[in-house]
Amino acid sequence: CYDTTASIDGSVASVRLDRYSYYGGAHGTRYVSGKFYDLDAGTEIPATEALGMSENELKLAAKSGLQAFLAKNPSDLGGDIDYDRAVNDLFLENRTFIYRTDHAIVACFTEGTLGSVAFGGHEVVIVALDDQAEVGDDLVESHRL
């Protein structure tokens, strides 16, 4: 497990958290999530406050980014993805699967959410902040951010 500062924008830091958990079975599961901190106050703040977007706006952006990603990278389970469930799972109590880089706002979809476990987890650009990113890019695959 490791944490990485993904970006600092003014007094707000975005941290990408990467965890691997094993609960039995053939293999463990990797979880990538995000946290935001107000550096002036020294406190954690919600993604909505850090990004200046409502939860609904973030969900709409995530759904759009997810649709763009799957148009480029079809799921190994076909086109029968429950977009609303996948997007709602980004906002669990005490955990947000969103972080910000210098170039994009990214949603982290855990393996098994968008296809089989073999299809993997994906870190999908949901808002491009400049021309270094495109909505629907897979951050891990592109290595551009």
Secondary structure by P-SEA (a helix, b strand, c coil): cccccccccccbbbbbbbbbbbccccbbbbbbbcccccccccccccccccccccaaaaaaaaaaaaaaaaaacccccccccaaaaaaaacccccccccccccccbbbbbcccccccccccccccccccccccccccccccccccc
